[in-house]
Amino acid sequence: MNKLKLGTSNLEVSEISLGCMRMAQLSKKDARYVIENAIETGINFFDHADIYGSGKSEEIFSDAIDMNPTVRESMFIQTKCGIRDGSFDFSKEHILSSVEGSLKRLKTEYIDVLLLHRPDALVEPEDVAEAFKKLKDSGKVRHFGVSNHNPMQIELLKRYVKEDLITNQLQLSLMFTPMIDAGLNVNMQQEPAIVRDSNVLDYSRLNDMTVQAWSPFQYGMFKGVFVGNDEFPEVNQKLQELAEKKGVTDSAMAIAWILRHPAKIQPVVGTMNPQRLADIAKASEIELTRKEWYELYLAAGNKLP
């Protein structure tokens, strides 16, 4: 498994992350198998959120591996906060209490990376800055980032937050590419030319923020998986063709497509199937040519100007 440097930090992490949202559905034994299998494939970065399984995903994770200082030092843990039942909350009090809850459930003294999960329309960046400083000074959180934020929202936070924001977790897959489409259709009138995210991909590259791709196998927003889906014959045919050529699965090829982008994007893979995860991890070994990357992009139904 290849490594990448997370943002401006000194963290050298696996270029594929395991998303633990569905871990709450597993038994302790099955969760242990998933985590150990991930580590064996070279994955050392685990993505959580306080709302996953209403906190149970974090609990199962720590219980499954009998969390202790030795185990803890062998991995990187990221979690997110800011989503409440029916609203969002970036208040200092909520951020601090959310982190305390995650630390307790994960049975650890520190979080490697804390992300603000979804933008809060009522955000007071001074409040966020105070929370981050307290968490940093206490050693409870080592690095910070955001999720689903656009450049101006990040700039507003950076005006007050002194700590580097090293990551931005954003939806991206071969069948969900608005952050790429707009950059290819500059000054055009067709639908893909619409800039929906304030050029967040280019902003991230200019500011050394690592983009983490969530739902890398989904089309639309939670509409379903496109890999192996009969509704998308052209892209699946191309995925299978290249997968056979490279000796990997079509799912691995979909991840390899993301990894090929020079922004050094880190896909967050949420499968709880150990064999599928091991197969997907082989994407780290795949090299796609520029021609192959564009062939997949076009097979996904995109057009070039």
C-alpha positions in Angstrom: 0.0 0.0 0.0 1.4 3.4 -1.0 1.5 6.2 1.5 0.6 9.9 1.2 1.3 12.9 3.4 -1.9 14.2 4.8 -2.1 17.9 4.0 0.5 20.0 5.6 1.0 17.6 8.5 3.8 15.1 9.0 1.3 12.2 8.9 2.3 9.5 6.4 -0.9 7.5 6.0 -2.2 4.8 3.6 -3.5 6.3 0.4 -6.8 4.3 0.9 -8.7 4.7 4.1 -11.3 2.4 5.7 -14.6 4.2 6.5 -16.2 2.7 9.6 -19.7 4.0 9.2 -21.2 0.5 8.9 -19.1 -1.1 11.6 -22.0 -0.7 14.1 -23.7 -3.5 12.2 -21.0 -6.0 13.0 -20.3 -8.3 15.9 -17.1 -7.7 17.9 -15.5 -10.8 16.2 -16.4 -9.8 12.7 -15.2 -6.2 13.3 -11.9 -7.5 14.5 -11.5 -9.5 11.3 -12.3 -6.5 9.2 -9.8 -4.3 11.0 -7.0 -6.9 11.1 -7.6 -7.6 7.4 -7.3 -3.9 6.6 -4.0 -3.6 8.5 -2.7 -6.6 6.7 -3.5 -5.0 3.3 -1.5 -1.9 4.4 -4.5 0.3 5.5 -3.6 2.2 8.6 -6.1 5.1 8.5 -9.6 4.7 9.9 -12.4 7.2 9.4 -15.2 7.6 11.9 -17.8 10.1 13.0 -19.7 10.6 16.2 -23.0 9.9 14.5 -22.1 6.6 12.8 -24.3 4.1 14.4 -25.2 6.8 17.0 -21.7 6.3 18.4 -21.7 2.5 18.3 -19.3 2.3 15.3 -16.6 3.9 17.4 -17.4 1.6 20.4 -17.3 -1.6 18.3 -14.0 -0.5 16.7 -12.2 -0.1 20.0 -13.7 -3.2 21.6 -12.9 -5.3 18.6 -9.2 -4.6 18.7 -8.9 -4.4 22.5 -7.7 -0.9 22.2 -4.5 -0.2 24.2 -1.5 2.2 23.7 0.5 -0.2 21.6 -2.4 -0.9 19.2 -3.2 2.8 19.1 0.2 3.8 18.0 0.0 1.5 15.0 -2.9 3.3 13.4 -4.3 6.7 12.6 -7.9 7.6 13.7 -10.0 10.3 12.2 -13.4 11.2 13.4 -16.0 13.9 12.7 -18.4 16.1 14.6 -21.0 18.8 13.9 -24.1 16.9 12.8 -27.0 16.8 15.4 -30.4 15.3 15.1 -32.1 17.6 12.6 -29.5 20.3 12.6 -25.8 21.2 12.6 -23.7 22.5 15.5 -20.2 24.0 15.4 -20.5 25.6 18.8 -17.6 25.3 21.1 -19.6 23.4 23.6 -20.8 20.8 21.1 -17.4 20.3 19.5 -15.7 19.7 22.9 -18.5 17.4 24.1 -18.4 15.5 20.8 -14.7 14.9 21.1 -15.0 13.8 24.7 -17.6 11.2 23.6 -15.5 9.9 20.7 -12.4 9.6 23.0 -14.4 7.6 25.5 -16.0 5.3 22.8 -12.7 4.8 21.0 -10.8 4.2 24.3 -8.0 6.5 23.3 -6.4 9.7 24.7 -6.2 11.5 21.4 -7.7 11.8 17.9 -5.2 12.1 15.0 -7.6 14.2 12.8 -10.9 15.9 13.7 -13.2 17.1 10.9 -16.2 19.4 11.0 -18.7 17.1 9.3 -21.1 19.4 7.4 -21.2 23.2 7.2 -23.2 24.9 9.9 -25.1 27.9 8.6 -24.8 29.4 12.1 -21.1 28.9 12.5 -19.2 31.4 14.6 -15.6 30.8 13.5 -14.3 32.4 16.7 -16.1 29.7 18.6 -14.6 26.9 16.4 -11.1 28.5 16.9 -11.5 28.4 20.7 -12.6 24.8 20.6 -9.7 23.7 18.3 -7.1 25.5 20.4 -8.3 23.9 23.6 -8.3 20.4 22.0 -4.9 21.0 20.5 -3.3 22.4 23.7 -4.7 19.5 25.7 -3.3 16.9 23.3 -6.8 15.5 22.7 -6.7 16.3 18.9 -3.5 16.5 16.9 -4.8 17.8 13.5 -8.0 19.4 12.1 -9.9 19.5 8.9 -13.3 19.8 7.4 -15.8 17.8 5.4 -18.2 19.0 2.6 -16.9 22.6 2.8 -16.4 25.0 0.0 -13.3 27.3 -0.3 -14.9 30.4 1.1 -16.3 28.5 4.1 -12.8 27.3 4.7 -11.3 30.7 4.3 -13.7 32.1 6.9 -12.6 29.4 9.4 -8.9 30.1 8.6 -9.3 33.7 9.5 -9.7 32.7 13.1 -8.5 29.1 13.4 -4.7 29.0 13.9 -4.3 25.3 13.3 -3.8 24.1 9.8 -6.9 22.6 8.2 -5.3 19.6 6.5 -8.1 17.7 4.8 -11.5 18.2 3.2 -13.7 15.1 2.8 -15.9 15.4 -0.3 -18.1 13.1 -2.4 -16.2 11.9 -5.4 -16.5 8.8 -7.6 -16.2 7.9 -11.3 -20.0 8.5 -11.5 -20.0 11.6 -9.3 -17.5 14.2 -10.7 -18.8 17.8 -10.5 -15.5 19.0 -9.0 -13.7 17.7 -12.1 -16.4 18.4 -14.7 -16.4 22.2 -14.2 -12.6 22.4 -14.7 -12.9 20.7 -18.1 -15.8 22.8 -19.3 -14.5 26.3 -18.7 -16.7 29.2 -20.1 -19.1 26.7 -21.6 -22.9 26.8 -21.5 -23.7 23.1 -20.9 -24.6 21.6 -17.6 -21.1 20.3 -16.6 -19.7 23.8 -16.8 -21.7 24.9 -13.8 -19.3 25.4 -10.9 -21.0 23.9 -7.9 -18.3 24.0 -5.3 -16.3 27.2 -5.8 -13.5 25.2 -7.5 -12.8 23.2 -4.3 -10.4 20.7 -6.0 -8.1 23.4 -7.3 -8.3 25.3 -4.0 -7.3 22.2 -2.1 -4.3 21.6 -4.3 -3.2 25.3 -4.0 -3.5 25.1 -0.2 -2.0 21.6 0.3 -5.3 20.2 1.7 -5.8 16.5 1.1 -9.2 15.7 -0.5 -10.7 12.5 0.9 -13.2 11.0 -1.4 -16.3 9.6 0.3 -18.8 7.2 -1.4 -16.3 6.3 -4.1 -18.6 3.6 -5.6 -21.9 5.6 -5.5 -23.7 7.5 -8.2 -25.7 10.6 -7.3 -26.1 11.3 -3.6 -26.8 8.0 -1.9 -28.6 6.6 -5.0 -26.7 3.4 -5.1 -23.6 1.6 -6.3 -22.7 1.9 -9.9 -20.1 -0.9 -10.0 -21.8 -4.0 -11.4 -25.0 -2.1 -11.8 -26.8 -3.0 -15.1 -28.1 0.6 -15.4 -24.6 1.6 -16.3 -23.4 -0.9 -18.9 -20.8 1.3 -20.7 -18.8 2.3 -17.6 -18.9 -1.2 -16.2 -17.8 -2.7 -19.5 -14.8 -0.4 -19.5 -14.1 -1.1 -15.8 -14.1 -4.8 -16.5 -11.9 -4.5 -19.6 -9.2 -2.5 -17.7 -9.6 -4.7 -14.6 -8.9 -7.8 -16.6 -5.9 -6.1 -18.2 -4.4 -5.1 -14.9 -5.4 -8.2 -13.0 -7.6 -6.6 -10.4 -11.4 -6.3 -9.7 -13.6 -3.7 -11.2 -14.0 -2.1 -7.8 -10.3 -1.8 -7.5 -10.2 -0.2 -10.9 -12.8 2.4 -9.8 -10.5 3.3 -6.9 -7.4 3.4 -9.1 -9.2 6.0 -11.2 -9.4 8.3 -8.2 -5.9 7.6 -7.2 -4.6 8.5 -10.6 -5.6 12.1 -10.1 -2.5 14.2 -9.3 -4.2 15.9 -6.4 -3.3 12.8 -4.4 -6.9 12.1 -3.3 -7.5 9.6 -0.5 -10.5 7.4 -1.1 -12.6 6.4 1.9 -13.8 2.9 1.3 -16.7 1.7 3.5 -16.9 -2.0 2.8 -17.1 -4.4 5.7 -16.3 -7.4 3.5 -12.7 -8.4 4.3 -12.1 -10.1 0.9 -13.6 -7.2 -1.0 -11.4 -4.7 0.9 -8.3 -6.8 0.2 -9.2 -6.8 -3.5 -9.9 -3.0 -3.5 -6.6 -2.4 -1.7 -4.7 -3.6 -4.8 -5.8 -0.4 -6.5 -2.7 1.1 -4.8 -0.5 -1.0 -7.1 -2.3 0.0 -10.3 -0.9 2.6 -12.7 -3.5 4.1 -15.1 -2.3 5.9 -18.2 -3.8 9.3 -19.0 -5.6 7.7 -21.9 -7.1 5.0 -19.7 -8.2 7.6 -17.1 -10.0 9.6 -19.8 -11.6 6.4 -21.3 -13.2 5.7 -17.9 -14.3 9.3 -17.5 -16.0 9.2 -20.9 -17.5 5.8 -20.3 -19.2 7.2 -17.2 -21.3 9.4 -19.6 -19.2 12.5 -19.6 -18.3 14.5 -22.7 -15.2 16.6 -23.4 -15.6 20.0 -24.9 
